[in-house]
């Protein structure tokens, strides 16, 4: 049903668009109003914001936050056609000096008829949290992880690579496809860990088992993988059984804090899991890993880190509400300090943020192409949540507001020896 249109509503919206987004502020974006008219003109742009009704613009801007803007998209107050990553530039305007002033002008000129969509807010973590549980308790962490990862294995399989690796790929060339780049990432991780046949590897946050299977197949190591996601654990264990691996690979539904202290591993890897630990718990996280390693063993921690200039701690975001509850992206100085405080020696830190930009762009394109298939597993608001969060993260990595670090740590022996080669040459040469 077409939204009734009046000339004053059209004129008012066009006037406010011109006031809020004067050229060339958003010259890569265009707007299409509910009556089909376009602003600032009919020329083709990277992305088009489609306003669905006369109150769409104030609904988008009323909160003056990225989360408010995102929730308007989830409610279908507006849609995004074209390059959604380019459209995420709209959120950047909310950070500009004076933004609050023109948002106030929007609200003065519009009579805002707020549309309440309980179905959208019900998808927020605030509606599914663990009442009475403190942040990063075992019970609450388990619920937070399952809130994100237990959406649907079939949904994730639509847009991830065949190994279902849900972390930053490694692009040896920008033109690499996702499958090639994710396989290169696995190879790169195993080289950094310097895995040897017969060794023991612990994979903390093993996901759907892609790294564990690869390490066993190509390096001949014995692997224990742990995750808090029931659906990940079930599929990972099934894939291990089907792979007919030459060495033992076990997948367990387990919290890293519950690993037995008597175990000893030659190497530990954690890819995309430390973001769920919490900055205040990082010393305990590294202490647990330190205790599980043999002297001379290495720990490779691959995790997203926030910009030191980022938002104040404790401020809520769209991602924390709708995607990764209780997620925490500590800065790299915080991570390194926590690791060193328990006895680890830092041997290498590499920032792969450009690689994550490319990875996310692949995921977004694959998700958009699979829209109809995805609707068999998730509803439209959930599809929009994933589309928006991944496009926004791609922009964040590209602009340097986020980074992803591979940090290689070693546990020295009693005499302080690290037992590592003098150079990194073996990381880049075929064995």
C-alpha positions as CSV (number, residue, x, y, z in Angstrom):
1,X,0.0,0.0,0.0
2,X,1.4,3.4,-1.0
3,X,2.0,5.9,1.8
4,X,-0.3,9.0,1.3
5,X,1.8,11.9,0.2
6,X,1.3,15.7,0.6
7,X,3.4,18.4,-1.1
8,X,4.4,20.0,2.3
9,X,5.8,16.6,3.5
10,X,7.9,16.2,0.4
11,X,9.1,19.8,0.5
12,X,10.0,19.5,4.2
13,X,11.9,16.3,3.7
14,X,13.9,17.7,0.8
15,X,14.7,20.9,2.7
16,X,16.0,18.9,5.6
17,X,18.0,16.6,3.4
18,X,19.7,19.7,1.9
19,X,20.3,21.1,5.4
20,X,21.7,17.9,6.9
21,X,23.7,16.6,4.0
22,X,24.9,19.5,1.9
23,X,27.2,18.5,-1.0
24,X,29.8,17.1,-1.1
25,X,29.2,15.7,2.3
26,X,27.6,12.5,1.0
27,X,28.2,12.8,-2.8
28,X,28.3,9.0,-3.0
29,X,24.7,8.7,-1.6
30,X,21.3,9.5,-3.0
31,X,17.9,9.5,-1.5
32,X,14.6,8.2,-3.0
33,X,11.4,9.4,-1.2
34,X,8.3,7.3,-0.7
35,X,6.7,9.0,-3.7
36,X,9.5,8.0,-6.0
37,X,11.2,11.4,-6.2
38,X,15.0,11.6,-5.8
39,X,17.3,13.9,-4.0
40,X,19.7,15.5,-4.8
41,X,19.1,14.4,-8.4
42,X,18.5,11.4,-10.7
43,X,22.1,10.6,-11.4
44,X,23.3,7.1,-10.4
45,X,25.2,6.9,-7.1
46,X,27.0,4.2,-5.2
47,X,24.1,3.7,-2.8
48,X,20.5,4.9,-2.5
49,X,18.7,5.5,0.8
50,X,15.0,4.7,0.2
51,X,12.8,6.6,2.7
52,X,9.6,4.5,3.1
53,X,7.3,7.1,4.6
54,X,7.1,10.8,5.6
55,X,8.5,10.2,9.1
56,X,11.4,8.0,7.9
57,X,14.0,10.7,8.1
58,X,13.3,11.8,11.7
59,X,12.9,8.1,12.7
60,X,16.4,7.6,11.4
61,X,18.0,10.6,13.2
62,X,15.9,11.1,16.3
63,X,18.2,9.1,18.6
64,X,21.3,10.8,17.2
65,X,23.2,7.5,17.4
66,X,24.4,4.8,15.1
67,X,22.2,2.3,17.0
68,X,19.2,4.5,16.4
69,X,20.0,4.7,12.8
70,X,20.4,0.9,12.6
71,X,17.2,0.2,14.4
72,X,15.3,2.4,11.9
73,X,16.8,0.2,9.1
74,X,15.7,-3.0,11.0
75,X,12.1,-1.5,11.3
76,X,12.1,-0.9,7.5
77,X,11.7,2.9,8.0
78,X,14.3,3.0,5.2
79,X,16.0,0.5,2.9
80,X,19.5,0.6,1.2
81,X,20.0,-0.2,-2.4
82,X,23.5,-0.6,-4.0
83,X,26.7,-0.6,-1.9
84,X,25.6,-0.9,1.7
85,X,29.2,-0.2,2.9
86,X,29.0,3.2,1.1
87,X,25.7,3.9,2.8
88,X,27.3,3.3,6.2
89,X,28.9,6.7,5.7
90,X,25.6,8.1,6.8
91,X,26.5,7.1,10.3
92,X,29.7,9.1,10.1
93,X,27.7,12.3,10.0
94,X,26.4,11.6,13.5
95,X,30.0,12.0,14.8
96,X,30.5,15.4,13.3
97,X,30.6,18.5,15.4
98,X,27.2,20.2,15.3
99,X,25.3,17.0,14.5
100,X,23.1,17.4,17.5
101,X,22.0,20.9,16.4
102,X,20.7,19.7,13.0
103,X,19.1,16.7,14.6
104,X,17.2,19.0,16.9
105,X,16.1,21.0,13.8
106,X,14.8,17.8,12.3
107,X,12.7,17.1,15.3
108,X,11.4,20.7,15.5
109,X,10.2,20.6,11.9
110,X,8.6,17.1,12.0
111,X,5.7,15.9,14.1
112,X,7.3,12.6,15.0
113,X,4.9,9.7,15.1
114,X,7.1,7.0,16.6
115,X,6.2,3.5,15.3
116,X,6.8,0.9,18.0
117,X,8.1,-2.4,16.6
118,X,8.4,-4.8,19.5
119,X,9.5,-7.5,17.1
120,X,12.7,-5.6,16.4
121,X,13.5,-4.7,19.9
122,X,12.9,-8.4,21.0
123,X,15.9,-9.3,18.9
124,X,18.2,-7.2,21.1
125,X,20.3,-8.8,23.8
126,X,18.5,-6.8,26.4
127,X,15.5,-9.1,25.8
128,X,17.5,-12.3,26.0
129,X,20.1,-11.7,28.6
130,X,20.9,-13.7,31.7
131,X,19.0,-12.0,34.6
132,X,21.1,-11.7,37.7
133,X,24.2,-13.0,36.0
134,X,27.3,-10.8,36.2
135,X,29.0,-9.8,32.9
136,X,31.4,-12.6,31.7
137,X,30.2,-15.1,34.2
138,X,30.2,-18.6,32.7
139,X,26.5,-18.7,32.3
140,X,26.1,-15.3,30.8
141,X,29.1,-15.9,28.4
142,X,27.5,-19.1,27.3
143,X,24.2,-17.4,26.5
144,X,26.0,-14.5,24.8
145,X,27.9,-16.8,22.5
146,X,24.9,-18.8,21.6
147,X,22.9,-15.6,20.9
148,X,25.2,-15.0,18.0
149,X,26.6,-18.3,16.8
150,X,23.5,-20.5,17.2
151,X,21.4,-18.5,14.8
152,X,21.6,-21.2,12.1
153,X,24.4,-23.3,10.7
154,X,22.6,-23.3,7.3
155,X,22.4,-19.5,7.4
156,X,26.2,-19.1,8.0
157,X,26.9,-21.7,5.3
158,X,25.2,-19.6,2.7
159,X,27.9,-16.8,2.8
160,X,31.0,-18.3,4.5
161,X,33.5,-20.4,2.6
162,X,33.3,-24.2,2.4
163,X,35.2,-24.6,5.6
164,X,32.9,-22.1,7.4
165,X,35.7,-19.9,8.7
166,X,34.1,-16.9,10.4
167,X,37.2,-14.8,10.9
168,X,39.5,-12.6,8.8
169,X,41.0,-14.3,5.7
170,X,44.5,-13.7,4.4
171,X,44.7,-12.2,0.9
172,X,48.0,-12.8,-0.8
173,X,46.4,-10.8,-3.7
174,X,43.4,-8.5,-3.6
175,X,41.8,-10.5,-6.4
176,X,41.8,-13.8,-4.5
177,X,38.4,-15.4,-4.0
178,X,37.2,-16.1,-0.5
179,X,38.0,-19.8,-0.6
180,X,41.6,-19.1,-1.6
181,X,42.1,-16.4,1.0
182,X,40.6,-18.5,3.9
183,X,42.9,-21.5,3.0
184,X,45.8,-19.1,2.9
185,X,44.8,-17.9,6.4
186,X,44.9,-21.5,7.8
187,X,48.3,-22.1,6.2
188,X,49.6,-18.8,7.6
189,X,48.4,-19.6,11.1
190,X,50.0,-23.1,11.1
191,X,53.3,-21.6,9.9
192,X,53.3,-19.0,12.6
193,X,52.6,-21.7,15.2
194,X,55.3,-23.9,13.6
195,X,53.3,-27.0,14.1
196,X,55.2,-30.3,14.0
197,X,53.9,-33.8,13.4
198,X,52.7,-35.5,16.5
199,X,52.5,-32.2,18.4
200,X,49.4,-31.1,20.5
201,X,47.4,-28.1,19.5
202,X,44.6,-26.5,21.6
203,X,42.1,-24.4,19.6
204,X,40.2,-22.1,21.9
205,X,36.9,-21.0,20.2
206,X,37.2,-23.6,17.4
207,X,34.1,-22.6,15.5
208,X,32.9,-25.1,13.0
209,X,36.3,-27.0,13.1
210,X,38.0,-25.6,10.0
211,X,41.3,-24.9,11.6
212,X,41.4,-28.0,13.6
213,X,40.8,-30.2,10.6
214,X,43.3,-28.3,8.5
215,X,46.0,-28.6,11.1
216,X,45.5,-32.3,11.5
217,X,45.4,-32.9,7.7
218,X,48.4,-30.8,6.8
219,X,50.6,-30.8,9.9
220,X,49.9,-34.1,11.5
221,X,49.1,-32.7,14.9
222,X,46.6,-33.8,17.6
223,X,44.0,-31.1,18.2
224,X,41.5,-30.3,20.9
225,X,38.9,-27.7,19.9
226,X,36.5,-26.1,22.3
227,X,33.5,-23.8,21.8
228,X,30.5,-22.6,23.8
229,X,28.1,-22.9,20.8
230,X,26.1,-26.1,20.7
231,X,25.4,-25.9,17.0
232,X,29.1,-25.2,16.1
233,X,30.2,-28.2,18.3
234,X,27.7,-30.5,16.7
235,X,28.7,-29.6,13.1
236,X,32.4,-29.5,13.9
237,X,32.3,-33.0,15.4
238,X,30.4,-34.3,12.4
239,X,33.0,-32.7,10.0
240,X,35.8,-34.3,11.9
241,X,34.2,-37.7,11.7
242,X,33.7,-37.3,7.9
243,X,37.2,-36.1,7.3
244,X,38.9,-39.4,8.3
245,X,41.9,-37.5,9.7
246,X,45.3,-39.1,10.3
247,X,45.5,-37.8,13.9
248,X,43.1,-37.4,16.9
249,X,40.9,-34.3,16.7
250,X,38.3,-33.8,19.5
251,X,35.7,-31.1,19.7
252,X,34.2,-30.2,23.1
253,X,31.4,-28.0,24.3
254,X,33.5,-26.3,27.0
255,X,34.5,-23.0,28.5
256,X,38.2,-22.2,28.3
257,X,38.2,-21.5,32.1
258,X,37.2,-25.2,32.7
259,X,40.2,-26.7,30.9
260,X,42.2,-29.0,33.2
261,X,45.4,-27.4,34.4
262,X,47.3,-30.7,34.1
263,X,47.1,-30.7,30.3
264,X,50.1,-29.6,28.3
265,X,50.1,-28.4,24.7
266,X,52.9,-27.5,22.3
267,X,50.8,-24.7,20.8
268,X,47.6,-22.8,21.5
269,X,45.6,-20.8,19.0
270,X,42.6,-18.6,19.5
271,X,41.0,-17.0,16.5
272,X,38.1,-14.5,17.0
273,X,37.4,-15.6,20.5
274,X,39.3,-13.2,22.8
275,X,36.7,-10.5,21.9
276,X,34.3,-12.3,24.2
277,X,36.6,-12.5,27.2
278,X,36.3,-8.9,28.5
279,X,39.2,-6.6,29.1
280,X,39.1,-7.1,32.9
281,X,39.5,-10.8,32.4
282,X,42.4,-10.8,29.9
283,X,45.0,-11.5,32.6
284,X,43.1,-14.6,33.7
285,X,42.6,-15.7,30.0
286,X,46.3,-15.4,29.3
287,X,47.2,-17.0,32.7
288,X,45.1,-20.1,31.7
289,X,46.8,-20.4,28.3
290,X,50.2,-19.9,29.9
291,X,49.6,-22.8,32.4
292,X,48.5,-25.1,29.6
293,X,51.6,-24.6,27.5
294,X,54.8,-26.6,27.7
295,X,58.0,-24.4,28.2
296,X,58.9,-23.1,24.7
297,X,55.3,-23.4,23.6
298,X,53.6,-20.6,21.6
299,X,50.2,-19.0,21.8
300,X,48.8,-17.2,18.7
301,X,46.0,-14.8,19.7
302,X,44.0,-13.5,16.7
303,X,41.5,-10.9,17.8
304,X,39.9,-7.6,16.8
305,X,41.2,-4.6,18.7
306,X,39.6,-1.2,19.1
307,X,41.2,2.1,18.2
308,X,42.7,3.8,21.3
309,X,40.6,6.8,20.3
310,X,37.4,4.8,20.3
311,X,34.2,5.4,22.2
312,X,34.3,5.4,26.1
313,X,34.2,2.0,27.7
314,X,30.7,0.9,28.7
315,X,28.8,2.8,25.9
316,X,26.3,0.6,24.1
317,X,26.4,0.0,20.4
318,X,24.3,-1.6,17.7
319,X,26.7,-4.6,17.6
320,X,26.6,-5.2,21.3
321,X,22.8,-5.0,21.4
322,X,22.0,-7.0,18.3
323,X,25.0,-9.0,17.2
324,X,27.8,-9.7,19.8
325,X,26.4,-9.3,23.3
326,X,29.0,-8.3,26.0
327,X,31.7,-8.1,23.3
328,X,34.8,-6.2,24.2
329,X,37.5,-5.0,21.8
330,X,40.4,-4.1,24.0
331,X,43.2,-2.0,22.5
332,X,46.5,-3.8,21.6
333,X,48.4,-2.1,24.4
334,X,45.9,-3.6,26.9
335,X,46.2,-7.0,25.3
336,X,50.0,-7.0,25.4
337,X,50.2,-5.7,28.9
338,X,47.8,-8.5,30.1
339,X,49.9,-11.2,28.3
340,X,53.2,-10.0,29.6
341,X,51.8,-9.7,33.2
342,X,51.5,-13.5,33.4
343,X,54.9,-14.4,32.0
344,X,54.4,-14.5,28.2
345,X,57.0,-12.9,25.9
346,X,55.7,-11.0,22.9
347,X,57.4,-12.2,19.8
348,X,55.3,-10.7,17.0
349,X,52.3,-8.5,16.4
350,X,50.7,-8.1,13.0
351,X,47.8,-5.9,12.0
352,X,45.6,-7.5,9.3
353,X,42.9,-4.9,9.1
354,X,43.0,-4.5,5.3
355,X,42.5,-8.2,5.0
356,X,39.4,-8.0,7.2
357,X,38.0,-5.2,5.0
358,X,38.3,-7.5,2.0
359,X,36.9,-10.5,3.9
360,X,33.8,-8.6,5.0
361,X,33.1,-7.3,1.5
362,X,33.1,-10.9,0.3
363,X,30.7,-11.9,3.1
364,X,28.3,-9.0,2.4
365,X,28.2,-9.7,-1.4
366,X,27.6,-13.4,-0.7
367,X,24.9,-12.7,1.9
368,X,23.1,-10.2,-0.4
369,X,23.2,-12.7,-3.3
370,X,21.7,-15.4,-1.0
371,X,18.8,-13.2,0.3
372,X,16.0,-15.4,-0.8
373,X,17.8,-18.6,0.4
374,X,18.6,-17.0,3.7
375,X,14.9,-16.2,4.4
376,X,14.4,-20.0,4.7
377,X,16.5,-19.9,7.9
378,X,16.1,-16.4,9.4
379,X,13.5,-13.6,9.2
380,X,14.0,-10.3,7.4
381,X,15.2,-8.3,10.5
382,X,17.8,-10.9,11.3
383,X,19.0,-10.8,7.7
384,X,19.2,-7.0,7.9
385,X,21.2,-7.2,11.2
386,X,23.9,-9.3,9.6
387,X,24.0,-7.3,6.4
388,X,24.3,-4.0,8.2
389,X,26.8,-5.1,10.9
390,X,29.2,-6.7,8.3
391,X,29.1,-3.7,6.0
392,X,29.6,-1.3,8.9
393,X,32.6,-3.3,10.1
394,X,34.1,-3.3,6.6
395,X,34.0,0.5,6.7
396,X,35.4,0.6,10.2
397,X,38.4,-1.6,9.2
398,X,38.9,0.4,6.1
399,X,38.9,3.7,8.0
400,X,41.2,2.5,10.7
401,X,38.6,2.7,13.5
402,X,39.1,-1.1,14.1
403,X,42.0,-3.5,13.6
404,X,42.6,-7.2,13.8
405,X,45.9,-8.4,15.4
406,X,47.7,-11.7,15.3
407,X,49.9,-11.7,18.4
408,X,52.4,-14.5,18.8
409,X,53.4,-15.2,22.4
410,X,55.9,-17.6,23.8
411,X,56.3,-19.3,27.2
412,X,60.1,-19.2,27.9
413,X,61.7,-22.1,29.6
414,X,63.2,-21.9,33.1
415,X,66.4,-20.4,31.7
416,X,64.6,-17.8,29.6
417,X,65.0,-19.5,26.3
418,X,62.2,-19.2,23.7
419,X,63.3,-22.0,21.4
420,X,62.3,-20.1,18.3
421,X,64.2,-19.5,15.0
422,X,66.1,-16.3,14.6
423,X,64.0,-15.2,11.6
424,X,60.4,-15.4,10.3
425,X,61.6,-16.8,7.0
426,X,59.8,-20.1,7.4
427,X,56.4,-18.3,7.7
428,X,56.7,-17.3,4.0
429,X,58.5,-20.2,2.4
430,X,56.9,-23.5,1.4
431,X,58.0,-26.3,3.7
